[in-house]
Amino acid sequence: MHRLMEVVLKHSRLAVVFFIIVSVFMAIGALRLHIDYSTNSFLPEQDPVMKATREVQATYGTGMNEIVVFYAPDVFAPDKLNDIRALTEEIKALPGVKKVVSLTNAPRMREDNGFLVTEDLVPHDNPAPAEIAAVKQYLASNYAMKDGLLASKDGTSTNLVVQLDDSYNVDKLSVEIDAAVARHWKGHYESTGEPVLSQAILTMMMGVPLMAVVALLVILAFLFANFRTPLGVFVPLIQLLVGLLWGMGVLGWFKISFLALMAVAPIAILAVGSSFSLHLLGRYFLELSHGHEKGHAIRTMLGKTGLGVFVSGLAISASMLTFLLSELDMIKGMGLLTAVGVISCMFASLVLLPAVLNLLPPPKVRMKTGQGSGLSVPLRHLGAFIGRHPKPILATGLVLVAISLVGIFRIVPDSSIIAYFPKNSQAVRGMLAVEKAFGGSTSVSMVVNGDLQDPDLLRRLLTFQEEARSIPGVGPIQSLASTVRALHETLSGQAGMPATRELVAQELLVYQSSGSVDDITSEANLDYTQGLVSIIVPRISTSGTKLIISRLGELAKKTLGDKATFEFTGNVFVESILEAIVLRDFTISLSLAILLVLLIDSLIRSVRAAFVTIIVLVFTIVLQYGVQGLFGLPFNMASALMGALAIGVGDYAIHLTVRYMEDRRKGLSPELAVEEAVATSGRSIVYTSLTLGGGFAALVFSSFVPVGTLGKLMVFTVFAVGIASLTILPAACLVFLRNPIKSRMEVSHE
């Protein structure tokens, strides 16, 4: 650190030029940054179930769907059918649309002198009343359509399903679909599906820059309140912009997409980076207030406080890098961006900040720390009180931990996509409307392996479908068995399934020759050894989805027996198993973060001091998750990040421990050392808490539920760390660290 300070002071202009050049390079990289707001970005692409889902989608031509529900007093009125027909044709012509199914173009099968004829359900405009009556009769009697997949039984709503090709710009395509719907349908309608949810996520992500600006302004306001000079704002601002720019630049140059949950990272970078400036400038202004000249103040700042900032930055970055072990790209990206940004801020605070201070004239110092005035007076009284009552304070902390543990056991994980939107949002309203009319807004795919030309297996599949409808939450179900049943009734005029395997094969061949092969390949492969059962379900919590799938699995095992094997796939099924991944990531990242911070702090200071500080951080983590459970806040991907994030951000608590150890080595009694540490380092801790809390407070206003929840809990956590650092930590020092050994390196913090 001594060599660094001499190089910086000797080559200050060169240091500034270096940062300008690198920042320009990183700015170019930031401009190359790609934003991915699709719902797929939330899913673990490397998970075996996710890979199986992608294989099924490729095999059966399924993919992203957008569902639109149209409302009218009578959707079967000729003018309404004309609108739906025109809209269907326009959407079908859009590049990237694979398939459109509506009330007008759904296939209607009829027998004509021994031949099977398939045609659109409403083949032309302005159908006559008799034709409309025939359409209603067909929908009510056809086995594959009687579940209300196309129109409600009271005729007040109808559904249009658009299947999109993932290789196209789905978001642009979704906008074009919405524009077409608005042109053709003058009544009320609602829509949902992955493209609609992606658009909603994009809208919420558009608020990220504003949140970052608000966080920056709040942080700068607290810095000015602390230092009361423009220099105390200008220099940290440069350092914070470097951290943001370099972090974004690294993502851009390495072609790592910016995903929704990574919106937390810029705020974390600003909040943590400001704490580096706060401690360094605090020491700088303190030395100036003692009458030292600028060069001496900078050397003392780097020599005494710089090493501590380096260690804190290293510990915080290490805790963030534990997220790289996650299966989720969103969490890995968030950890990488935060780590790079924090390291960049730390590097700028140790090189650029002193270089700029060296080039600028020294400011007039208006604030004095620990001089018996201002904030130091109540802090000194607090330190004296702690010195007299350390054990009751620790006992109070244990009571809070016990209460928090009750809350922790009440936490309910929910990793579903629907949990990420406000309940009153347009995305949720559209989803609920579609579910009410359609029976669900997404689907679970059940892949069945067996002889799908075996009438017995087809009958078992139909039994499964009929009984599955009694499971709460399960909507319409479609499979090859449904098609064969409807086909047999059309050709033979008799209800039921073909009696022999040969007859099944014959009827399927007739269907293929009269219609599109795609109708078959969307439900089974052409050798009929594997089929797809599409089960419409609502988007609900992951626990609810898991319960539905569990009951479907039990029913399938009972009805299919040894005739076939089955497995579930689909994005909503992946969401249901995402919970286990999130919990695993939470356990690994939190455990490693604690170990890494403990290791890094102990290597540079002392093992006992690091343990005492970790006690406070663990106490805070138990408290934050207890509050989450007690107040019923959702546990999701963002919540899983919170523990490790709190460990890293909360490492500023070590500043008080180090000051206490320094004063003990000077000969002060434990009680007086605590009083002095709380009165001096406590001031920086108070402003660090305010600055960090003010930065994270910007997240509270996010309409993206995980980010907003994380913001609330991080504000609570930052202030909890601050309070614990000024109460629990000094009390722990008096009980467990009365005679600290000398640290490996003398580090003093203000």
Number of C-alpha atoms within 10 A of each C-alpha: 14 13 8 14 21 13 14 21 20 13 13 21 15 13 20 18 12 12 16 13 11 14 19 14 16 23 22 15 21 21 12 18 20 14 13 17 24 21 19 14 18 21 21 21 17 11 16 11 19 19 15 15 23 17 14 19 17 11 15 18 17 21 20 19 25 22 24 25 23 23 21 17 12 15 21 23 16 16 14 22 22 19 18 25 20 15 21 24 13 14 21 17 12 13 12 17 21 19 18 20 18 24 24 26 19 18 19 18 22 16 15 10 8 9 13 19 19 16 14 14 21 22 14 12 16 15 18 11 12 9 13 18 12 14 18 16 12 16 21 16 13 19 19 22 20 17 21 19 24 22 26 18 15 9 15 15 23 26 25 23 21 24 20 25 19 15 7 12 12 21 19 11 19 22 14 14 21 14 11 16 20 14 11 17 16 13 11 11 19 18 26 25 23 23 24 25 25 21 20 19 22 18 14 17 22 11 16 20 13 13 24 24 15 19 26 23 15 22 28 22 15 22 28 16 13 20 19 16 16 12 19 22 22 13 18 28 21 16 26 28 20 28 30 29 23 27 28 27 27 21 22 21 17 11 14 19 19 22 22 25 21 24 23 25 24 29 29 26 28 30 27 30 30 29 28 30 27 26 24 27 27 24 25 26 26 20 21 20 17 11 11 15 12 19 16 13 25 27 21 20 27 26 19 21 25 28 21 27 24 19 19 29 27 21 27 29 27 23 29 31 23 24 29 18 14 20 19 22 24 23 27 18 23 24 28 23 32 30 28 23 31 34 25 24 34 31 19 26 30 26 23 27 25 27 24 18 21 20 12 11 10 16 14 12 16 10 17 18 20 22 12 13 11 13 16 21 14 14 24 22 14 18 25 19 16 24 20 12 12 20 16 13 17 18 12 12 18 14 11 16 19 14 15 24 18 14 21 18 12 16 19 16 20 23 28 25 21 19 20 21 19 15 12 8 12 17 22 21 16 22 25 20 19 27 21 15 22 27 21 22 26 27 23 23 23 22 21 23 17 18 18 25 23 19 20 18 20 24 19 19 23 22 16 19 26 13 14 21 17 10 15 12 19 21 25 22 25 20 23 26 25 22 20 24 22 22 28 19 21 19 20 12 11 12 13 16 21 25 11 13 14 13 16 22 17 14 17 19 13 16 23 15 13 15 17 12 13 13 15 20 17 19 25 23 15 11 10 18 14 18 27 25 24 21 21 23 24 24 23 20 19 25 17 17 21 17 16 18 19 12 14 22 16 10 18 24 16 12 20 21 12 10 17 20 14 17 14 19 22 23 22 23 21 23 25 21 19 24 20 13 18 25 17 15 23 23 16 16 26 26 15 19 27 20 16 21 26 22 17 19 25 17 15 17 24 21 19 18 23 22 18 22 29 23 15 27 29 17 19 30 25 20 25 25 26 24 21 23 21 18 12 13 19 21 23 24 28 23 26 22 22 22 28 29 25 24 27 26 29 29 23 28 25 25 25 29 26 25 23 32 29 21 18 21 15 10 10 15 15 22 23 18 27 32 23 23 29 31 27 22 27 29 22 25 27 18 20 30 24 21 28 30 24 24 32 32 24 25 30 20 15 21 19 24 22 26 24 21 23 28 26 19 23 27 22 19 29 24 21 21 30 27 19 20 28 26 21 27 29 32 26 21 26 22 15 14 19 16 14 18 15 13 18 12 13 16 19 23 26 26
